[in-house]
Amino acid sequence: MSLLQVNEVTHSYGARTFFKWKNHSKTVLSDISFSIEEGTCLGMLGTSGAGKSTLGKVILGLEQPRYGQILFQGHDIYKADKQTRHKIRRDLQVVFQDSYSSVNPRMTAERIIAEPLKNYEQLTVTEQKRTIIELLERVGLSEKDLKKYPHQFSGGQLQRINIARAISLKPKLIILDEAVSSLDRVTQTLILELLRELKEDFGLAYLFITHDIKAAYTISNTLGVLEKGKLIELYDSKNQFLTSENPVVRELRGSILAEHPRFRSIGIRVSHT
């Protein structure tokens, strides 16, 4: 059984009357199906407006699709009972693009990371603080950062805190929604390496939503391509993506090759996992 199974999901937005949605609603996801296995990362590529973030929201249970089914650990997340939904929320976490809007600016790093622990764990004050310090150290920060506020961190440091919060409950799957796209290249590289280490150490699975081919190559086992709300291709290996003749995929590859000519040689050396 797959950890996550997305079955024929269709979703749309549109104006709503008092009784029903109007017929001219815009379809943003159309008949999307894929699965993610435990301990693996699916990189979901697409340009702006392709439907990537909407897909993430649907999987997280934030927007119920018009049609289709989301199964997490075998449970339909939109039909599960209260107890099952509570467990799903523990095992399914998210890291968003904007690290600053993802946190309460009036809360310290300690309180930010403590939120899920308070909701799900029964820890003493001492145990909780020790756990938070361990999480900070695991993402490359330290105990001296406990009492700092979001404005006292760089974007990369604050994203590390968001990651620490996401892994605090040892989830099964983390949705990474453009989680490194707002960071500079050096910080991106460091965060991607951290995510790769955490994936191995904790046996995490990721849905890595991004428009950045190079970032997707760094961390993903398999790759999917969204275009205008449709999953046009799903590749079991990065080499399949590299050699695909699909015109949309070729255009995606071409854009990065044009920007960085030497990426052609880098791409060829990428491991075929």
N, C-alpha and C positions, 0 to 999 in steps of 0.2 A: 504494500500500500504506500502510495506517495505521501510525502509530508503535506504538500499543497497540491490540490487538483482544481484547476479552473476549467469549467465545462460550459462551452457555448455561451459565453457571457456577452450580452448586448446591453448598452446603456445609452441614454440620450438625455439632453437638456431641452427645455422649451418653456414657453409661456404657459401659465396655468390659470384656468378659470376657476370659479368656485367649485365646480363639480368634477372637472377632468382636465387632463393635459390637452392642449391644442394639437391638432394634427401636424403642424409645421415644426415640431420639435426637431432638434439637430442630433443625429446619431453620432456619438463620440467613441463608442466601442461597438464593434460588430462581430459577433460570433467568435469570440476569443477562447481558445482552448490550449492549455499547456499544463505541465506538472513540474514540481521541484522536489527532488529527493533530499533526504537528510544529509547534511554536511556538504551540500553542493551550492554553487552560486550560478544563477541564471542572470546574465546581463541583458537587460531589455533596452535596446537602442531605438532612437527615433528623434526626429527633429521636433522643434517647438510646435505644439498643436496636434501631435500625433496621437495623443490620448494616454501617454505614459503615466502622468500623475493621477488622472482619473482612475486608471487601472489600479494604482496603488491604493487609492481611497476605497474602491470597491472591495479589494481583498482585505483591507483593514476593518471592514464593516462600517465605514463612515458614510457610504452611499450605496444603497441597495440597488442592484442592477434591475433593469426592466425585465430581462430574461436571463436564464442561465443559473449556474450553481457554483458556489465556492465551497470546496471541501477542505477542511484543515484537520489533519490527523483523523480523517474519516468522518468528520462531523460537518454538516451543512451550517455555516456560521450564521445564516439568517433564519434558520429553523431550530437551532439548538435551544435547549432549556437554559434557565438562568445559571445553574451550576456549571454546565458545560461552557457557556459563554464566558464565565469568570475564569475558567482554566485557559480558554483560548486567548483571552486578553493577556494572560501571564506569559504564554508561550509564543505570542506573536507581537513583536515590538517594531518600532519605526524610528528612523533618523531622517529628519527633513533637511532640505537645502539650507534654509536660513537659520543658522545656529542661534541668532539673537532672538528672533520671534518665537523660537521653540521653547524658551524658558521665561520664567517670571523675573523681570529685572530687579525686583525687590527681594529676591531670595538668594542666599549664598549657595556656593557650589555644594556644600554639605546638604542643605535642604533640598536642592534640586535632585540630587541623586537619592536622597532619602525617601522621596515620594512613593515610588513603587514598593520599596521595602516596607514602608508603613502599611501599605494597602494589602500586602500579601504575606509578609513575614511577621513572626512574633518574636522580636529581638529585644533584648534589654538595651538601654541607652549605650552602655559600653560596647555590646556586641555590634550594634548598628554603626557606631562610630568607627570601630575597627574594620568592619566590612567596607564602609565608604572609603576609608584610607587605602585599603587594599585595592579597591576599584580605581581610585585616582592613580595609584602607582602603576596599576596594570595598563593604563592608557597613557602613561608617560608624564603624569603630574605628581604632586606630592602632598604630604600632610599640610604644608604651609599654605596650600591653596584652598583649604576647607572654608575659611571665612571670607573669601573674596567674592565680590559680586560680578555679574556678567560683564559690566562695562570695564572691569579691571583685567579682562582676558582678551587676547587676540581672537580672531575668528577661528583659527585652527585650534587654539586651546579650548575655546568654548565648545567646538564640535567634539573634542575629546570628552568633555563632560557629558554631552548628549549621548555619546557612545557608551560611556560608563553607566549612565542611567539605563540605557537600552539593554545592556548585558547583566545588569544587577540581579535579575531574576533567573538568569541562565535560560533564556528563551530557546526555542527550537528554530525560529525563523525571524530574521530582521529585514524589514523593507527599507532599503536605502534609496530615498527619493532625491536624486541629484545631490547626494550628501557631500560631494567634494567639489561641485561645479563652481561655487562662489569663492573658492580658495585659490591662492596663487599656486603655480606649478610645483614649487618646492614643498609647500605644505601639503598639497594634494598627494605627492609621492609618499610623504611620511604617514599620512592618514591611511592611504591605501595599503601600505605595508603593515600598519597596525591592524587594519581590518582583516588582512590575510592571516596574520598571526593569531588573532582571536578566533577566526574561523577554524583553524587547525587545533588550537588549544581547547576550545569549548565544543567542537563539533557542530558549529553553527551552520545554518543554511541562510543564504541571502537571495533576495530579489533586488538586483542592482539596477535601478532605473537611471538612465543617463543618455545624454546626447554625445558623450565623449568616447570615441572609439578606443583611444589609448587607455583610458581609465578602465573601460570594460575589459580590454585584453589583459590588463594587469591582474584582475581579481576573479574573472568569470571562468567557469567550466564549460558552460554552453551559452549560446547567444540567440536572442530573438530580435526581430526587427518589426516595429510598428510603423505603419504609414496610413494616415487618415483613418485611424481607428481600427485598422485591420492588422492582424498578425500575418504579415506576408511571407515570412520565412522563419524557421526555427532550426538552428544548427546544433548538432550533437558535439561538434568540435570547433575550435577557433580556426582550424585550417580550412574547414568547409566554408566558413564565412570569408576567409581570405581569398578563396578561389571561386566564389559564387559568381555566376554570370547574371544574376538578377539585376535589372537596371537600377532599382532603388538602392540596392546594396553597393553596386559599383559606384553610384553617385556619392554615397556616404564615404566609401573608401577614397574616392577621388578627391573629396574636399580636404581630407586630412593629409593626403599625399601632396596636394598642391601647396598646403601651408607648410609642411615639413617634408621636403623631398627625401631626406634620409630615412623617413619612416618606412619606406618601401623595404629597405634592407632589414630594419628592425622587425617589421611584420613577418618577414620570411623566417626569421630566427625564433619567432614565438613558439613555445612548446605546444604540441598538438594534443592537448588534454581535453 
